[in-house]
């Protein structure tokens, strides 16, 4: 028997950063994101030899451990261990023996929410195996707690919910970890046009998002006027994006992305750099109307809005930079689990 799961990665369309505490607790956050057919993938093979084997294939790291009720967090494969520790602590209350294999379709530090997505996928696989009573909100919130509380990983709240629910979602974040996920019903013609117009481009560099997010959180805590004003504008951007998508005003999306990008850079240092700025300007000169760095910033994937046939001139213009365009489709499904017997 093998238990499997997959959870989709996401692209952030608007409002990113307003899901970061303490901003979301003090002022409320609004984010609009969409999942794509790039995945975090997990397999669990139950064992009966008293061993736990953890294998992150994409990271090239494997550990074999004696089964225990709690695995030591030693800086290696911490997400895998962190999920297991909470599963034992909260649900089964005894050691388990298994082989856990994980793989993510994009490089670490890509800005597509890979850390949270793999957390969700591992939780989903354990839930499938052990028949745990966890709904979508439960899994997303538990993934958030594992990352932010147990593992002390800096970050926001949107990625866990995107990976669990899937699709286009307008999310609202309030005090006391209250989250409301509002699925958006977008016409198929609009979706097809969005897929034509949006390019996701891997810059060839990963980044440590936690450092940028920690700086954002510090700026919000210190009530930095520039950072707070920028975050307020990002909430406005989420509302603007929601209206444009639902009403089919796709010609406005590039400008809305650009509006958000200019303000996002004001929330913390390191979000952009000279290379990112040059890529963005070259893309705009080639016909793009807007874009942004995915996730916290600093590297990883860039999302570019190139309407009409501009995608071809943008792709050509960015060839000399040596990055990679990833083909994608939007996906409506979130976390998916199954058992192969």
ZADO-1210 file (C-alpha; in nm, 4 decimals, padded with zeros to 6 digits):
<atoms>
<atom x="00.0000" y="00.0000" z="00.0000" code="UNK" pos="1"/>
<atom x="00.1247" y="00.3468" z="-00.0888" code="UNK" pos="2"/>
<atom x="-00.0501" y="00.6673" z="00.0158" code="UNK" pos="3"/>
<atom x="-00.0039" y="00.9618" z="-00.2159" code="UNK" pos="4"/>
<atom x="-00.0939" y="01.3282" z="-00.2244" code="UNK" pos="5"/>
<atom x="-00.0323" y="01.6354" z="-00.4309" code="UNK" pos="6"/>
<atom x="-00.0991" y="02.0028" z="-00.3668" code="UNK" pos="7"/>
<atom x="-00.0734" y="02.2840" z="-00.6227" code="UNK" pos="8"/>
<atom x="00.1631" y="02.5783" z="-00.6077" code="UNK" pos="9"/>
<atom x="00.0186" y="02.9262" z="-00.6418" code="UNK" pos="10"/>
<atom x="00.0837" y="03.2567" z="-00.8078" code="UNK" pos="11"/>
<atom x="-00.0006" y="03.5643" z="-00.6043" code="UNK" pos="12"/>
<atom x="-00.2011" y="03.8120" z="-00.8080" code="UNK" pos="13"/>
<atom x="-00.2650" y="04.0869" z="-00.5535" code="UNK" pos="14"/>
<atom x="-00.2394" y="04.1821" z="-00.1886" code="UNK" pos="15"/>
<atom x="00.0674" y="03.9734" z="-00.1034" code="UNK" pos="16"/>
<atom x="00.2272" y="04.0849" z="00.2215" code="UNK" pos="17"/>
<atom x="-00.0972" y="04.1902" z="00.3888" code="UNK" pos="18"/>
<atom x="-00.1309" y="03.8307" z="00.5147" code="UNK" pos="19"/>
<atom x="00.1849" y="03.8775" z="00.7258" code="UNK" pos="20"/>
<atom x="00.1504" y="03.9344" z="01.0999" code="UNK" pos="21"/>
<atom x="00.1248" y="04.1760" z="01.2662" code="UNK" pos="22"/>
<atom x="-00.0268" y="04.3687" z="00.9727" code="UNK" pos="23"/>
<atom x="-00.3106" y="04.1209" z="00.9223" code="UNK" pos="24"/>
<atom x="-00.3862" y="04.1178" z="01.2961" code="UNK" pos="25"/>
<atom x="-00.3924" y="04.4954" z="01.3281" code="UNK" pos="26"/>
<atom x="-00.5514" y="04.6049" z="01.0017" code="UNK" pos="27"/>
<atom x="-00.6827" y="04.2924" z="00.8278" code="UNK" pos="28"/>
<atom x="-00.5315" y="04.1540" z="00.5098" code="UNK" pos="29"/>
<atom x="-00.6731" y="04.0821" z="00.1653" code="UNK" pos="30"/>
<atom x="-00.5017" y="03.8584" z="-00.0900" code="UNK" pos="31"/>
<atom x="-00.6012" y="03.7217" z="-00.4294" code="UNK" pos="32"/>
<atom x="-00.4144" y="03.4184" z="-00.5611" code="UNK" pos="33"/>
<atom x="-00.4572" y="03.1297" z="-00.8037" code="UNK" pos="34"/>
<atom x="-00.3165" y="02.7771" z="-00.8142" code="UNK" pos="35"/>
<atom x="-00.1358" y="02.6312" z="-01.1144" code="UNK" pos="36"/>
<atom x="-00.0531" y="02.2794" z="-01.2323" code="UNK" pos="37"/>
<atom x="00.2876" y="02.2701" z="-01.0666" code="UNK" pos="38"/>
<atom x="00.2807" y="02.0549" z="-00.7550" code="UNK" pos="39"/>
<atom x="00.4319" y="01.9387" z="-00.4301" code="UNK" pos="40"/>
<atom x="00.4076" y="01.5574" z="-00.4357" code="UNK" pos="41"/>
<atom x="00.4193" y="01.3155" z="-00.1417" code="UNK" pos="42"/>
<atom x="00.4228" y="00.9380" z="-00.0958" code="UNK" pos="43"/>
<atom x="00.4013" y="00.7424" z="00.2303" code="UNK" pos="44"/>
<atom x="00.4865" y="00.3709" z="00.2449" code="UNK" pos="45"/>
<atom x="00.4002" y="00.2140" z="00.5825" code="UNK" pos="46"/>
<atom x="00.6810" y="-00.0005" z="00.7305" code="UNK" pos="47"/>
<atom x="00.6911" y="-00.2513" z="01.0139" code="UNK" pos="48"/>
<atom x="01.0627" y="-00.2454" z="01.0934" code="UNK" pos="49"/>
<atom x="01.0685" y="00.0351" z="01.3487" code="UNK" pos="50"/>
<atom x="01.2318" y="00.2802" z="01.1085" code="UNK" pos="51"/>
<atom x="01.1400" y="00.6191" z="00.9650" code="UNK" pos="52"/>
<atom x="01.2934" y="00.7024" z="00.6270" code="UNK" pos="53"/>
<atom x="01.2646" y="01.0636" z="00.5100" code="UNK" pos="54"/>
<atom x="01.3563" y="01.1335" z="00.1485" code="UNK" pos="55"/>
<atom x="01.3336" y="01.4774" z="-00.0140" code="UNK" pos="56"/>
<atom x="01.4118" y="01.3833" z="-00.3733" code="UNK" pos="57"/>
<atom x="01.4319" y="01.7355" z="-00.5175" code="UNK" pos="58"/>
<atom x="01.6550" y="01.8524" z="-00.2316" code="UNK" pos="59"/>
<atom x="01.8770" y="01.5450" z="-00.2604" code="UNK" pos="60"/>
<atom x="01.8534" y="01.4714" z="00.1124" code="UNK" pos="61"/>
<atom x="01.7609" y="01.1439" z="00.2849" code="UNK" pos="62"/>
<atom x="01.7656" y="01.0341" z="00.6494" code="UNK" pos="63"/>
<atom x="01.6954" y="00.6983" z="00.8134" code="UNK" pos="64"/>
<atom x="01.5907" y="00.7259" z="01.1776" code="UNK" pos="65"/>
<atom x="01.4642" y="00.5013" z="01.4536" code="UNK" pos="66"/>
<atom x="01.0905" y="00.5374" z="01.5011" code="UNK" pos="67"/>
<atom x="01.0071" y="00.7757" z="01.7851" code="UNK" pos="68"/>
<atom x="00.7176" y="00.9803" z="01.9115" code="UNK" pos="69"/>
<atom x="00.9138" y="01.2991" z="01.8390" code="UNK" pos="70"/>
<atom x="01.1917" y="01.3558" z="01.5874" code="UNK" pos="71"/>
<atom x="01.4696" y="01.5984" z="01.6717" code="UNK" pos="72"/>
<atom x="01.4666" y="01.9200" z="01.4715" code="UNK" pos="73"/>
<atom x="01.8308" y="01.9427" z="01.3699" code="UNK" pos="74"/>
<atom x="01.8146" y="02.1652" z="01.0631" code="UNK" pos="75"/>
<atom x="01.7630" y="01.8777" z="00.8193" code="UNK" pos="76"/>
<atom x="01.4261" y="01.7958" z="00.6576" code="UNK" pos="77"/>
<atom x="01.2559" y="02.0022" z="00.9254" code="UNK" pos="78"/>
<atom x="00.9197" y="02.0372" z="00.7491" code="UNK" pos="79"/>
<atom x="00.8923" y="01.6584" z="00.7157" code="UNK" pos="80"/>
<atom x="00.9823" y="01.6119" z="01.0812" code="UNK" pos="81"/>
<atom x="00.7637" y="01.8982" z="01.1975" code="UNK" pos="82"/>
<atom x="00.4530" y="01.7556" z="01.0322" code="UNK" pos="83"/>
<atom x="00.5223" y="01.4084" z="01.1724" code="UNK" pos="84"/>
<atom x="00.5717" y="01.5452" z="01.5239" code="UNK" pos="85"/>
<atom x="00.2351" y="01.7227" z="01.5174" code="UNK" pos="86"/>
<atom x="00.0560" y="01.4188" z="01.3724" code="UNK" pos="87"/>
<atom x="00.1836" y="01.2043" z="01.6601" code="UNK" pos="88"/>
<atom x="00.1251" y="01.4715" z="01.9251" code="UNK" pos="89"/>
<atom x="-00.2267" y="01.5717" z="01.8179" code="UNK" pos="90"/>
<atom x="-00.3734" y="01.2515" z="01.6752" code="UNK" pos="91"/>
<atom x="-00.2064" y="00.9083" z="01.7038" code="UNK" pos="92"/>
<atom x="-00.0048" y="00.9462" z="02.0290" code="UNK" pos="93"/>
<atom x="00.2404" y="00.6690" z="01.9362" code="UNK" pos="94"/>
<atom x="00.5448" y="00.6285" z="01.7083" code="UNK" pos="95"/>
<atom x="00.4909" y="00.5325" z="01.3459" code="UNK" pos="96"/>
<atom x="00.7141" y="00.3494" z="01.0982" code="UNK" pos="97"/>
<atom x="00.7132" y="00.4555" z="00.7329" code="UNK" pos="98"/>
<atom x="00.9019" y="00.5869" z="00.4321" code="UNK" pos="99"/>
<atom x="00.8100" y="00.9469" z="00.3420" code="UNK" pos="100"/>
<atom x="00.9124" y="01.0691" z="-00.0044" code="UNK" pos="101"/>
<atom x="00.8614" y="01.4272" z="-00.1223" code="UNK" pos="102"/>
<atom x="00.9189" y="01.6163" z="-00.4459" code="UNK" pos="103"/>
<atom x="00.8393" y="01.9717" z="-00.5563" code="UNK" pos="104"/>
<atom x="00.8116" y="02.0621" z="-00.9255" code="UNK" pos="105"/>
<atom x="01.0021" y="02.3917" z="-00.8855" code="UNK" pos="106"/>
<atom x="01.3268" y="02.4906" z="-00.7108" code="UNK" pos="107"/>
<atom x="01.3272" y="02.5811" z="-00.3415" code="UNK" pos="108"/>
<atom x="01.2873" y="02.9532" z="-00.2778" code="UNK" pos="109"/>
<atom x="01.0904" y="03.0004" z="-00.5984" code="UNK" pos="110"/>
<atom x="00.8256" y="03.2346" z="-00.4585" code="UNK" pos="111"/>
<atom x="00.5359" y="03.0058" z="-00.5510" code="UNK" pos="112"/>
<atom x="00.4678" y="02.8964" z="-00.1939" code="UNK" pos="113"/>
<atom x="00.6589" y="02.5686" z="-00.2119" code="UNK" pos="114"/>
<atom x="00.7360" y="02.5352" z="00.1620" code="UNK" pos="115"/>
<atom x="00.3741" y="02.5704" z="00.2668" code="UNK" pos="116"/>
<atom x="00.2541" y="02.3566" z="-00.0215" code="UNK" pos="117"/>
<atom x="00.4770" y="02.0644" z="00.0745" code="UNK" pos="118"/>
<atom x="00.3578" y="02.1024" z="00.4347" code="UNK" pos="119"/>
<atom x="-00.0031" y="02.0776" z="00.3179" code="UNK" pos="120"/>
<atom x="00.0741" y="01.7802" z="00.0934" code="UNK" pos="121"/>
<atom x="00.2455" y="01.5885" z="00.3760" code="UNK" pos="122"/>
<atom x="-00.0458" y="01.6601" z="00.6097" code="UNK" pos="123"/>
<atom x="-00.2843" y="01.5394" z="00.3401" code="UNK" pos="124"/>
<atom x="-00.0949" y="01.2121" z="00.2976" code="UNK" pos="125"/>
<atom x="-00.0950" y="01.1433" z="00.6725" code="UNK" pos="126"/>
<atom x="-00.4641" y="01.2321" z="00.6886" code="UNK" pos="127"/>
<atom x="-00.5384" y="00.9850" z="00.4067" code="UNK" pos="128"/>
<atom x="-00.3293" y="00.7104" z="00.5690" code="UNK" pos="129"/>
<atom x="-00.4619" y="00.7532" z="00.9225" code="UNK" pos="130"/>
<atom x="-00.8158" y="00.8631" z="00.8306" code="UNK" pos="131"/>
<atom x="-00.7855" y="01.1825" z="01.0321" code="UNK" pos="132"/>
<atom x="-01.0928" y="01.4076" z="01.0781" code="UNK" pos="133"/>
<atom x="-00.9461" y="01.7116" z="00.9017" code="UNK" pos="134"/>
<atom x="-01.1361" y="01.9432" z="00.6695" code="UNK" pos="135"/>
<atom x="-00.9847" y="02.2023" z="00.4368" code="UNK" pos="136"/>
<atom x="-00.9685" y="02.4834" z="00.6920" code="UNK" pos="137"/>
<atom x="-00.8271" y="02.2402" z="00.9503" code="UNK" pos="138"/>
<atom x="-00.5411" y="02.1276" z="00.7250" code="UNK" pos="139"/>
<atom x="-00.4546" y="02.4803" z="00.6153" code="UNK" pos="140"/>
<atom x="-00.4544" y="02.6138" z="00.9712" code="UNK" pos="141"/>
<atom x="-00.2525" y="02.3194" z="01.1032" code="UNK" pos="142"/>
<atom x="00.0034" y="02.3678" z="00.8247" code="UNK" pos="143"/>
<atom x="00.0278" y="02.7343" z="00.9255" code="UNK" pos="144"/>
<atom x="00.0833" y="02.6426" z="01.2908" code="UNK" pos="145"/>
<atom x="00.3525" y="02.3861" z="01.2060" code="UNK" pos="146"/>
<atom x="00.5482" y="02.6332" z="00.9946" code="UNK" pos="147"/>
<atom x="00.5051" y="02.9508" z="01.1928" code="UNK" pos="148"/>
<atom x="00.4798" y="02.8243" z="01.5523" code="UNK" pos="149"/>
<atom x="00.6517" y="02.4855" z="01.5695" code="UNK" pos="150"/>
<atom x="00.9297" y="02.5496" z="01.3176" code="UNK" pos="151"/>
<atom x="00.9540" y="02.9283" z="01.3659" code="UNK" pos="152"/>
<atom x="00.9548" y="02.9865" z="00.9884" code="UNK" pos="153"/>
<atom x="00.8748" y="03.3454" z="00.8935" code="UNK" pos="154"/>
<atom x="00.5917" y="03.3923" z="00.6472" code="UNK" pos="155"/>
<atom x="00.2335" y="03.4860" z="00.5829" code="UNK" pos="156"/>
<atom x="-00.0905" y="03.2905" z="00.5861" code="UNK" pos="157"/>
<atom x="-00.2010" y="03.2714" z="00.2231" code="UNK" pos="158"/>
<atom x="00.0068" y="02.9802" z="00.0899" code="UNK" pos="159"/>
<atom x="-00.1374" y="02.7081" z="00.3135" code="UNK" pos="160"/>
<atom x="-00.4937" y="02.8008" z="00.2166" code="UNK" pos="161"/>
<atom x="-00.4149" y="02.8277" z="-00.1554" code="UNK" pos="162"/>
<atom x="-00.2572" y="02.4812" z="-00.1594" code="UNK" pos="163"/>
<atom x="-00.5450" y="02.3258" z="00.0340" code="UNK" pos="164"/>
<atom x="-00.8407" y="02.4880" z="-00.1436" code="UNK" pos="165"/>
<atom x="-00.7058" y="02.5362" z="-00.4978" code="UNK" pos="166"/>
<atom x="-00.8478" y="02.7613" z="-00.7681" code="UNK" pos="167"/>
<atom x="-00.8842" y="03.1401" z="-00.7706" code="UNK" pos="168"/>
<atom x="-00.9468" y="03.2645" z="-00.4177" code="UNK" pos="169"/>
<atom x="-00.9995" y="03.6033" z="-00.2582" code="UNK" pos="170"/>
<atom x="-00.8785" y="03.5602" z="00.0990" code="UNK" pos="171"/>
<atom x="-00.9442" y="03.7756" z="00.4016" code="UNK" pos="172"/>
<atom x="-00.7175" y="03.7627" z="00.7070" code="UNK" pos="173"/>
<atom x="-00.8261" y="03.8994" z="01.0422" code="UNK" pos="174"/>
<atom x="-00.7086" y="03.9011" z="01.4032" code="UNK" pos="175"/>
<atom x="-00.6839" y="03.5765" z="01.6027" code="UNK" pos="176"/>
<atom x="-00.5851" y="03.3804" z="01.2910" code="UNK" pos="177"/>
<atom x="-00.9317" y="03.4119" z="01.1391" code="UNK" pos="178"/>
<atom x="-00.9231" y="03.3383" z="00.7658" code="UNK" pos="179"/>
<atom x="-01.2089" y="03.3484" z="00.5150" code="UNK" pos="180"/>
<atom x="-01.1523" y="03.1903" z="00.1733" code="UNK" pos="181"/>
<atom x="-01.3845" y="03.3202" z="-00.0989" code="UNK" pos="182"/>
<atom x="-01.3643" y="03.1109" z="-00.4186" code="UNK" pos="183"/>
<atom x="-01.4081" y="03.3172" z="-00.7359" code="UNK" pos="184"/>
<atom x="-01.6141" y="03.1945" z="-01.0292" code="UNK" pos="185"/>
<atom x="-01.4317" y="03.3283" z="-01.3320" code="UNK" pos="186"/>
<atom x="-01.5609" y="03.2670" z="-01.6834" code="UNK" pos="187"/>
<atom x="-01.3673" y="03.0129" z="-01.8888" code="UNK" pos="188"/>
<atom x="-01.2981" y="03.2682" z="-02.1641" code="UNK" pos="189"/>
<atom x="-01.1337" y="03.4949" z="-01.9101" code="UNK" pos="190"/>
<atom x="-00.9272" y="03.2070" z="-01.7723" code="UNK" pos="191"/>
<atom x="-00.8068" y="03.1079" z="-02.1173" code="UNK" pos="192"/>
<atom x="-00.7053" y="03.4647" z="-02.1921" code="UNK" pos="193"/>
<atom x="-00.5247" y="03.4935" z="-01.8582" code="UNK" pos="194"/>
<atom x="-00.3268" y="03.1782" z="-01.9340" code="UNK" pos="195"/>
<atom x="-00.2293" y="03.3323" z="-02.2665" code="UNK" pos="196"/>
<atom x="-00.1297" y="03.6640" z="-02.1118" code="UNK" pos="197"/>
<atom x="00.0538" y="03.5551" z="-01.7967" code="UNK" pos="198"/>
<atom x="00.4121" y="03.4320" z="-01.8129" code="UNK" pos="199"/>
<atom x="00.5941" y="03.2831" z="-01.5163" code="UNK" pos="200"/>
<atom x="00.9687" y="03.3208" z="-01.5523" code="UNK" pos="201"/>
<atom x="01.2261" y="03.1618" z="-01.3231" code="UNK" pos="202"/>
<atom x="01.5062" y="03.4106" z="-01.2779" code="UNK" pos="203"/>
<atom x="01.7556" y="03.1364" z="-01.1989" code="UNK" pos="204"/>
<atom x="01.8093" y="03.2513" z="-00.8415" code="UNK" pos="205"/>
<atom x="01.6340" y="03.1347" z="-00.5276" code="UNK" pos="206"/>
<atom x="01.6080" y="03.3493" z="-00.2181" code="UNK" pos="207"/>
<atom x="01.5576" y="03.3270" z="00.1562" code="UNK" pos="208"/>
<atom x="01.2064" y="03.4672" z="00.1832" code="UNK" pos="209"/>
<atom x="01.2122" y="03.4513" z="00.5621" code="UNK" pos="210"/>
<atom x="01.4622" y="03.7348" z="00.5870" code="UNK" pos="211"/>
<atom x="01.2457" y="03.9648" z="00.3757" code="UNK" pos="212"/>
<atom x="00.9282" y="03.8690" z="00.5614" code="UNK" pos="213"/>
<atom x="01.0957" y="03.9245" z="00.8977" code="UNK" pos="214"/>
<atom x="01.1869" y="04.2752" z="00.7828" code="UNK" pos="215"/>
<atom x="00.8276" y="04.3358" z="00.6690" code="UNK" pos="216"/>
<atom x="00.6953" y="04.2182" z="01.0055" code="UNK" pos="217"/>
<atom x="00.9467" y="04.4420" z="01.1838" code="UNK" pos="218"/>
<atom x="00.8373" y="04.7407" z="00.9750" code="UNK" pos="219"/>
<atom x="00.4718" y="04.6702" z="01.0527" code="UNK" pos="220"/>
<atom x="00.5460" y="04.6282" z="01.4248" code="UNK" pos="221"/>
<atom x="00.7376" y="04.9554" z="01.4308" code="UNK" pos="222"/>
<atom x="00.4524" y="05.1214" z="01.2412" code="UNK" pos="223"/>
<atom x="00.6814" y="05.2361" z="00.9615" code="UNK" pos="224"/>
<atom x="00.4724" y="05.4919" z="00.7736" code="UNK" pos="225"/>
<atom x="00.6023" y="05.3887" z="00.4309" code="UNK" pos="226"/>
<atom x="00.5508" y="05.0164" z="00.4919" code="UNK" pos="227"/>
<atom x="00.2018" y="05.0582" z="00.6364" code="UNK" pos="228"/>
<atom x="00.0845" y="05.2928" z="00.3618" code="UNK" pos="229"/>
<atom x="00.2203" y="05.0508" z="00.1001" code="UNK" pos="230"/>
<atom x="00.0374" y="04.7588" z="00.2629" code="UNK" pos="231"/>
<atom x="-00.2883" y="04.9568" z="00.2664" code="UNK" pos="232"/>
<atom x="-00.2463" y="05.0141" z="-00.1069" code="UNK" pos="233"/>
<atom x="-00.1833" y="04.6403" z="-00.1588" code="UNK" pos="234"/>
<atom x="-00.5193" y="04.5681" z="00.0029" code="UNK" pos="235"/>
<atom x="-00.6751" y="04.8100" z="-00.2444" code="UNK" pos="236"/>
<atom x="-00.4940" y="04.6251" z="-00.5217" code="UNK" pos="237"/>
<atom x="-00.6586" y="04.2974" z="-00.4149" code="UNK" pos="238"/>
<atom x="-01.0018" y="04.4585" z="-00.4493" code="UNK" pos="239"/>
<atom x="-00.9098" y="04.6036" z="-00.7880" code="UNK" pos="240"/>
<atom x="-00.7862" y="04.2647" z="-00.9110" code="UNK" pos="241"/>
<atom x="-01.0992" y="04.0887" z="-00.7885" code="UNK" pos="242"/>
<atom x="-01.3225" y="04.3280" z="-00.9809" code="UNK" pos="243"/>
<atom x="-01.1121" y="04.3049" z="-01.2983" code="UNK" pos="244"/>
<atom x="-01.1194" y="03.9233" z="-01.2979" code="UNK" pos="245"/>
<atom x="-01.4892" y="03.8849" z="-01.2247" code="UNK" pos="246"/>
<atom x="-01.5962" y="04.1521" z="-01.4747" code="UNK" pos="247"/>
<atom x="-01.3535" y="04.0500" z="-01.7475" code="UNK" pos="248"/>
<atom x="-01.1598" y="04.3779" z="-01.7465" code="UNK" pos="249"/>
<atom x="-00.8428" y="04.1927" z="-01.8397" code="UNK" pos="250"/>
<atom x="-00.6914" y="04.4970" z="-02.0082" code="UNK" pos="251"/>
<atom x="-00.6512" y="04.6495" z="-01.6606" code="UNK" pos="252"/>
<atom x="-00.4614" y="04.3618" z="-01.5045" code="UNK" pos="253"/>
<atom x="-00.1136" y="04.4664" z="-01.6161" code="UNK" pos="254"/>
<atom x="-00.1609" y="04.8114" z="-01.4648" code="UNK" pos="255"/>
<atom x="-00.3007" y="04.6593" z="-01.1435" code="UNK" pos="256"/>
<atom x="00.0013" y="04.4307" z="-01.1159" code="UNK" pos="257"/>
<atom x="00.2366" y="04.7226" z="-01.1732" code="UNK" pos="258"/>
<atom x="00.0525" y="04.9289" z="-00.9100" code="UNK" pos="259"/>
<atom x="00.1012" y="04.6479" z="-00.6578" code="UNK" pos="260"/>
<atom x="00.4645" y="04.5900" z="-00.7498" code="UNK" pos="261"/>
<atom x="00.5579" y="04.9545" z="-00.6961" code="UNK" pos="262"/>
<atom x="00.3968" y="04.9532" z="-00.3518" code="UNK" pos="263"/>
<atom x="00.5202" y="04.6080" z="-00.2485" code="UNK" pos="264"/>
<atom x="00.8792" y="04.7275" z="-00.2852" code="UNK" pos="265"/>
<atom x="00.8057" y="04.9861" z="-00.0151" code="UNK" pos="266"/>
<atom x="00.7165" y="04.7283" z="00.2517" code="UNK" pos="267"/>
<atom x="01.0756" y="04.6065" z="00.3069" code="UNK" pos="268"/>
<atom x="01.4241" y="04.6200" z="00.1624" code="UNK" pos="269"/>
<atom x="01.5508" y="04.3403" z="-00.0601" code="UNK" pos="270"/>
<atom x="01.2251" y="04.2745" z="-00.2418" code="UNK" pos="271"/>
<atom x="01.3802" y="04.3960" z="-00.5650" code="UNK" pos="272"/>
<atom x="01.7376" y="04.4364" z="-00.6850" code="UNK" pos="273"/>
<atom x="01.9124" y="04.5714" z="-00.9977" code="UNK" pos="274"/>
<atom x="01.8764" y="04.2414" z="-01.1872" code="UNK" pos="275"/>
<atom x="01.5036" y="04.2154" z="-01.1152" code="UNK" pos="276"/>
<atom x="01.4547" y="04.5812" z="-01.2067" code="UNK" pos="277"/>
<atom x="01.6355" y="04.5276" z="-01.5372" code="UNK" pos="278"/>
<atom x="01.4310" y="04.2165" z="-01.6214" code="UNK" pos="279"/>
<atom x="01.1116" y="04.4059" z="-01.5480" code="UNK" pos="280"/>
<atom x="01.2057" y="04.7049" z="-01.7621" code="UNK" pos="281"/>
<atom x="01.3149" y="04.4872" z="-02.0547" code="UNK" pos="282"/>
<atom x="00.9865" y="04.2957" z="-02.0370" code="UNK" pos="283"/>
<atom x="00.7853" y="04.6191" z="-02.0356" code="UNK" pos="284"/>
<atom x="00.9765" y="04.7566" z="-02.3327" code="UNK" pos="285"/>
<atom x="00.8987" y="04.4316" z="-02.5164" code="UNK" pos="286"/>
<atom x="00.5246" y="04.4718" z="-02.4633" code="UNK" pos="287"/>
<atom x="00.4449" y="04.3615" z="-02.1074" code="UNK" pos="288"/>
<atom x="00.2020" y="04.5899" z="-01.9265" code="UNK" pos="289"/>
<atom x="00.2916" y="04.4846" z="-01.5728" code="UNK" pos="290"/>
<atom x="00.4233" y="04.2145" z="-01.3473" code="UNK" pos="291"/>
<atom x="00.5842" y="04.1360" z="-01.0124" code="UNK" pos="292"/>
<atom x="00.8230" y="03.9039" z="-00.8357" code="UNK" pos="293"/>
<atom x="00.6332" y="03.6095" z="-00.6891" code="UNK" pos="294"/>
<atom x="00.6215" y="03.5607" z="-00.3156" code="UNK" pos="295"/>
<atom x="00.8265" y="03.7701" z="-00.0778" code="UNK" pos="296"/>
<atom x="01.0652" y="03.8864" z="-00.3502" code="UNK" pos="297"/>
<atom x="01.4403" y="03.8955" z="-00.3929" code="UNK" pos="298"/>
<atom x="01.4526" y="03.6276" z="-00.6632" code="UNK" pos="299"/>
<atom x="01.2705" y="03.3146" z="-00.7667" code="UNK" pos="300"/>
<atom x="00.9857" y="03.3472" z="-01.0176" code="UNK" pos="301"/>
<atom x="00.8723" y="03.6644" z="-01.1874" code="UNK" pos="302"/>
<atom x="00.5152" y="03.6894" z="-01.3126" code="UNK" pos="303"/>
<atom x="00.4792" y="03.8987" z="-01.6278" code="UNK" pos="304"/>
<atom x="00.1535" y="04.0154" z="-01.7866" code="UNK" pos="305"/>
<atom x="00.1996" y="04.0243" z="-02.1640" code="UNK" pos="306"/>
<atom x="-00.1384" y="04.0788" z="-02.3342" code="UNK" pos="307"/>
<atom x="-00.2273" y="03.9733" z="-02.6864" code="UNK" pos="308"/>
<atom x="00.0748" y="03.8481" z="-02.8752" code="UNK" pos="309"/>
<atom x="00.3253" y="04.0319" z="-02.6560" code="UNK" pos="310"/>
<atom x="00.4162" y="03.7032" z="-02.4838" code="UNK" pos="311"/>
<atom x="00.6293" y="03.6136" z="-02.7849" code="UNK" pos="312"/>
<atom x="00.8259" y="03.9384" z="-02.7924" code="UNK" pos="313"/>
<atom x="00.8739" y="03.9256" z="-02.4148" code="UNK" pos="314"/>
<atom x="01.0035" y="03.5679" z="-02.4277" code="UNK" pos="315"/>
<atom x="01.2463" y="03.6680" z="-02.7020" code="UNK" pos="316"/>
<atom x="01.3609" y="03.9793" z="-02.5165" code="UNK" pos="317"/>
<atom x="01.4427" y="03.7883" z="-02.1977" code="UNK" pos="318"/>
<atom x="01.6363" y="03.5080" z="-02.3687" code="UNK" pos="319"/>
<atom x="01.9782" y="03.6729" z="-02.3061" code="UNK" pos="320"/>
<atom x="01.9195" y="03.6665" z="-01.9283" code="UNK" pos="321"/>
<atom x="01.9286" y="03.2858" z="-01.9179" code="UNK" pos="322"/>
<atom x="01.6156" y="03.2309" z="-01.7115" code="UNK" pos="323"/>
<atom x="01.3449" y="02.9761" z="-01.7825" code="UNK" pos="324"/>
<atom x="00.9770" y="03.0194" z="-01.8709" code="UNK" pos="325"/>
<atom x="00.7538" y="02.7539" z="-01.7127" code="UNK" pos="326"/>
<atom x="00.4426" y="02.6532" z="-01.9092" code="UNK" pos="327"/>
<atom x="00.1369" y="02.6254" z="-01.6837" code="UNK" pos="328"/>
<atom x="-00.2396" y="02.6019" z="-01.6663" code="UNK" pos="329"/>
<atom x="-00.4595" y="02.7161" z="-01.3825" code="UNK" pos="330"/>
<atom x="-00.6030" y="02.4356" z="-01.1729" code="UNK" pos="331"/>
<atom x="-00.9302" y="02.4395" z="-00.9827" code="UNK" pos="332"/>
<atom x="-00.8395" y="02.1519" z="-00.7509" code="UNK" pos="333"/>
<atom x="-00.6435" y="02.1928" z="-00.4321" code="UNK" pos="334"/>
<atom x="-00.5003" y="01.9200" z="-00.2113" code="UNK" pos="335"/>
<atom x="-00.5703" y="01.5737" z="-00.3539" code="UNK" pos="336"/>
<atom x="-00.5014" y="01.2446" z="-00.1750" code="UNK" pos="337"/>
<atom x="-00.5414" y="00.8793" z="-00.2704" code="UNK" pos="338"/>
<atom x="-00.4258" y="00.5264" z="-00.1851" code="UNK" pos="339"/>
<atom x="-00.2544" y="00.2967" z="-00.4365" code="UNK" pos="340"/>
<atom x="-00.2947" y="-00.0652" z="-00.3348" code="UNK" pos="341"/>
</atoms>
